[in-house]
Amino acid sequence: MTVTTVAVPVVSQPPVSARSIPPPLPPGQVWSTACLSRYEARQLLTEAKEHGNRNAGFGPKGIGLLLDWLDDQPGRTWQDRWLASGAETGDRAWRHIPTGWLTERGHAAKWAHEAFFSTLFTAIAVDLIRPSLPWLVRASFQRGHLMRILAGCRDPEGFSRLRALCSADADISTAAATRTTYRTGLILAAKGGAIADITVGDIVELLEAEAEHCGTKPGATHLFYRILHALCCFGPSAPATLRQLRAVGQRSPDELI
């Protein structure tokens, strides 16, 4: 019997380069909810109470204070007014900008300030405004409040799949799963859309913002990339792991474009 040896060609994967990785989603200046009328914005914020804490922050007073503050800034959209307020350039002292405005108009009470900020984070969650990722990373606020509304209003199915994926892995601690959910929510808060819209560039942009703010590499980054790689359609050019992604030498989101 004659044995015939067949040479099987080796198919190699194309090299991964920074240019082959989709850039981060642009923050954008115009989207539907940013262009809502005041009446429509009030309705959107009022309905969001179904997915968050039912306290004074979601009441008419908190909503009215937030919309009054934004209306007092120049701009055509709610996002224009948010950027014009100067809050994003205030670093960790950014709260002094709206609290100064509130105090000047006779709203110096602690409960009024709490109502205002609670509603501000609701406005972020429902996509009325989109702060930048660096601002979201360094700003101090109740993270659970933002995540509850995001998960309920923005992409309930996507967050449900994310939590299920984390729960199914015995090696993922509760703390790591919470951090993964929080990081995912920050990207949606800054970029809009749903979890399935997240790109590799978005992840890099967030992790670099965290590293710059903390001065060190934040923890659980490999897990974060792995979970979102499983949930999102990054495409065939996307590295399978964060270690492989970093091996291509990318240093900033601009280098991904």
Secondary structure per residue as TSV (DSSP state, phi and psi in degrees):
chain	resnum	aa	ss	phi	psi
A	1	M	-	360.0	131.2
A	2	T	-	-93.8	125.4
A	3	V	-	-96.1	121.5
A	4	T	-	-100.0	125.3
A	5	T	-	-94.2	125.1
A	6	V	-	-105.5	125.0
A	7	A	-	-79.3	121.9
A	8	V	-	-95.5	118.3
A	9	P	-	-64.4	140.8
A	10	V	-	-90.8	120.1
A	11	V	-	-97.2	113.6
A	12	S	-	-94.4	148.4
A	13	Q	-	-74.5	141.8
A	14	P	-	-62.7	144.0
A	15	P	-	-61.1	142.5
A	16	V	-	-87.2	127.2
A	17	S	-	-125.6	162.6
A	18	A	G	-60.8	-34.2
A	19	R	G	-71.8	-20.1
A	20	S	G	-85.5	-5.5
A	21	I	S	-95.8	130.6
A	22	P	-	-57.5	140.5
A	23	P	-	-71.0	163.8
A	24	P	-	-63.9	151.1
A	25	L	-	-61.4	131.7
A	26	P	-	-66.8	143.6
A	27	P	-	-61.0	-32.9
A	28	G	-	73.2	153.5
A	29	Q	S	-116.9	-16.1
A	30	V	-	-132.7	123.5
A	31	W	-	-151.4	168.2
A	32	S	T	-58.3	-49.7
A	33	T	G	-69.7	-27.1
A	34	A	G	-68.0	-20.0
A	35	C	G	-100.9	8.6
A	36	L	-	-63.4	152.4
A	37	S	-	-71.0	168.5
A	38	R	H	-60.4	-42.3
A	39	Y	H	-60.9	-45.7
A	40	E	H	-65.9	-38.5
A	41	A	H	-64.5	-41.1
A	42	R	H	-61.4	-42.9
A	43	Q	H	-62.8	-42.0
A	44	L	H	-62.6	-44.4
A	45	L	H	-68.4	-36.7
A	46	T	H	-65.6	-42.5
A	47	E	H	-66.5	-26.4
A	48	A	G	-66.8	-16.8
A	49	K	G	-61.8	-20.0
A	50	E	G	-67.3	-18.1
A	51	H	G	-115.0	8.8
A	52	G	S	-139.5	-164.7
A	53	N	-	-71.1	130.3
A	54	R	-	-90.6	72.5
A	55	N	S	-124.2	-168.0
A	56	A	G	-60.4	-25.6
A	57	G	G	-63.2	-21.9
A	58	F	G	-103.2	0.7
A	59	G	S	-77.9	172.9
A	60	P	H	-55.7	-34.5
A	61	K	H	-65.4	-48.4
A	62	G	H	-63.0	-42.0
A	63	I	H	-65.3	-43.3
A	64	G	H	-62.5	-41.4
A	65	L	H	-64.0	-43.6
A	66	L	H	-64.1	-47.1
A	67	L	H	-67.7	-33.9
A	68	D	H	-62.6	-44.3
A	69	W	H	-62.4	-47.2
A	70	L	H	-66.8	-39.3
A	71	D	H	-63.1	-23.7
A	72	D	T	-80.5	-4.9
A	73	Q	S	-99.9	151.1
A	74	P	-	-72.5	149.6
A	75	G	-	141.5	159.4
A	76	R	S	-90.4	-29.9
A	77	T	S	-118.5	168.6
A	78	W	H	-63.6	-34.4
A	79	Q	H	-67.2	-41.7
A	80	D	H	-56.4	-44.3
A	81	R	H	-69.7	-37.1
A	82	W	H	-60.1	-48.1
A	83	L	H	-65.2	-37.6
A	84	A	H	-69.3	-21.0
A	85	S	T	-66.7	-24.5
A	86	G	T	85.4	2.1
A	87	A	G	-62.4	-34.6
A	88	E	G	-71.1	-19.3
A	89	T	G	-97.2	1.9
A	90	G	S	-86.0	1.8
A	91	D	G	52.0	-140.1
A	92	R	G	-72.9	-13.9
A	93	A	G	-94.4	17.2
A	94	W	T	-60.8	-27.9
A	95	R	T	-62.2	-26.1
A	96	H	H	-64.0	-24.7
A	97	I	H	-67.3	-56.7
A	98	P	H	-70.3	-34.2
A	99	T	H	-67.2	-33.5
A	100	G	H	-63.6	-41.6
A	101	W	H	-63.5	-44.5
A	102	L	H	-62.6	-44.7
A	103	T	H	-64.2	-41.0
A	104	E	H	-61.6	-25.7
A	105	R	T	-103.7	19.0
A	106	G	T	84.3	17.8
A	107	H	-	-115.5	59.7
A	108	A	-	-87.7	-9.8
A	109	A	S	-63.4	144.7
A	110	K	H	-59.4	-40.4
A	111	W	H	-64.3	-34.0
A	112	A	H	-67.4	-39.4
A	113	H	H	-66.6	-42.5
A	114	E	H	-62.7	-40.1
A	115	A	H	-64.0	-41.4
A	116	F	H	-61.6	-52.2
A	117	F	H	-68.6	-35.3
A	118	S	H	-59.9	-42.6
A	119	T	H	-71.3	-33.3
A	120	L	H	-59.4	-45.0
A	121	F	H	-71.8	-26.4
A	122	T	H	-66.3	-39.3
A	123	A	H	-62.8	-35.0
A	124	I	H	-67.6	-45.5
A	125	A	H	-62.9	-36.8
A	126	V	T	-90.5	8.0
A	127	D	T	73.2	26.6
A	128	L	S	-73.1	-39.2
A	129	I	-	-133.2	156.9
A	130	R	-	-130.4	95.1
A	131	P	-	-66.6	161.5
A	132	S	-	-74.2	158.8
A	133	L	H	-61.5	-43.9
A	134	P	H	-57.5	-39.6
A	135	W	H	-65.9	-43.6
A	136	L	H	-63.3	-34.5
A	137	V	H	-69.7	-41.9
A	138	R	H	-92.2	-17.5
A	139	A	-	-70.8	143.0
A	140	S	-	-99.2	118.6
A	141	F	-	-161.0	169.9
A	142	Q	-	-73.1	104.7
A	143	R	H	-69.1	-36.5
A	144	G	H	-62.0	-35.1
A	145	H	H	-61.6	-47.9
A	146	L	H	-63.5	-42.9
A	147	M	H	-67.0	-37.4
A	148	R	H	-60.6	-44.1
A	149	I	H	-73.0	-39.4
A	150	L	I	-58.9	-47.5
A	151	A	I	-65.5	-31.6
A	152	G	I	-84.9	-35.8
A	153	C	I	-99.1	-38.0
A	154	R	I	-86.9	-53.6
A	155	D	-	-150.7	68.2
A	156	P	H	-59.5	-38.2
A	157	E	H	-67.6	-42.4
A	158	G	H	-64.5	-43.5
A	159	F	H	-68.0	-33.6
A	160	S	H	-64.3	-43.1
A	161	R	H	-64.6	-39.2
A	162	L	H	-63.5	-46.5
A	163	R	H	-64.2	-39.2
A	164	A	H	-64.8	-39.0
A	165	L	H	-65.5	-40.6
A	166	C	H	-67.5	-41.4
A	167	S	H	-66.4	-30.1
A	168	A	T	-74.9	-12.9
A	169	D	-	-104.0	111.6
A	170	A	T	-65.8	-20.0
A	171	D	T	-82.5	-7.8
A	172	I	S	-95.5	116.2
A	173	S	-	-74.1	164.5
A	174	T	H	-60.9	-41.2
A	175	A	H	-63.4	-41.9
A	176	A	H	-67.4	-38.2
A	177	A	H	-65.4	-40.6
A	178	T	H	-63.8	-41.6
A	179	R	H	-66.4	-38.0
A	180	T	H	-63.8	-43.4
A	181	T	H	-63.3	-42.5
A	182	Y	H	-63.9	-45.3
A	183	R	H	-61.8	-40.7
A	184	T	H	-61.4	-43.5
A	185	G	H	-62.9	-36.5
A	186	L	H	-62.3	-39.8
A	187	I	H	-63.9	-44.0
A	188	L	H	-65.2	-37.2
A	189	A	H	-63.8	-35.5
A	190	A	H	-86.7	-31.4
A	191	K	H	-109.3	-17.9
A	192	G	-	81.5	-174.8
A	193	G	S	76.6	-161.5
A	194	A	-	-118.7	175.6
A	195	I	G	-59.6	-37.6
A	196	A	G	-64.2	-16.4
A	197	D	G	-87.4	-8.6
A	198	I	-	-66.2	137.7
A	199	T	-	-109.3	167.0
A	200	V	H	-59.9	-38.8
A	201	G	H	-61.7	-35.8
A	202	D	H	-61.9	-42.1
A	203	I	H	-63.8	-45.9
A	204	V	H	-61.6	-42.2
A	205	E	H	-60.8	-43.2
A	206	L	H	-66.1	-47.6
A	207	L	H	-64.5	-34.6
A	208	E	H	-70.3	-36.0
A	209	A	H	-65.5	-39.6
A	210	E	H	-64.8	-44.8
A	211	A	H	-63.6	-39.5
A	212	E	H	-67.2	-38.3
A	213	H	H	-73.4	-42.4
A	214	C	H	-85.2	-21.6
A	215	G	S	83.8	-10.1
A	216	T	S	-138.3	167.2
A	217	K	-	-72.4	122.8
A	218	P	-	-67.3	158.4
A	219	G	S	-79.9	167.8
A	220	A	S	59.5	27.1
A	221	T	H	-72.1	-37.0
A	222	H	H	-65.9	-40.1
A	223	L	H	-63.0	-45.1
A	224	F	H	-56.3	-47.5
A	225	Y	H	-64.7	-43.2
A	226	R	H	-62.9	-43.4
A	227	I	H	-65.0	-46.1
A	228	L	H	-70.1	-30.2
A	229	H	H	-62.2	-36.4
A	230	A	H	-74.2	-29.2
A	231	L	H	-88.4	-34.0
A	232	C	S	-103.5	158.5
A	233	C	-	-95.2	82.2
A	234	F	-	-75.2	-18.7
A	235	G	-	96.2	163.0
A	236	P	T	-66.4	-20.5
A	237	S	T	-84.0	-10.0
A	238	A	S	-75.6	131.6
A	239	P	-	-59.1	148.6
A	240	A	S	-74.9	-25.2
A	241	T	S	-133.4	161.3
A	242	L	H	-67.5	-34.1
A	243	R	H	-61.0	-42.2
A	244	Q	H	-67.1	-37.3
A	245	L	H	-62.5	-45.2
A	246	R	H	-69.1	-23.6
A	247	A	H	-68.0	-21.2
A	248	V	T	-79.8	-4.8
A	249	G	T	87.1	18.7
A	250	Q	-	-78.7	137.7
A	251	R	-	-119.2	-21.2
A	252	S	S	-151.2	158.2
A	253	P	G	-59.0	-31.7
A	254	D	G	-62.3	-31.1
A	255	E	G	-72.9	-14.3
A	256	L	G	-79.7	-16.0
A	257	I	-	-86.7	360.0
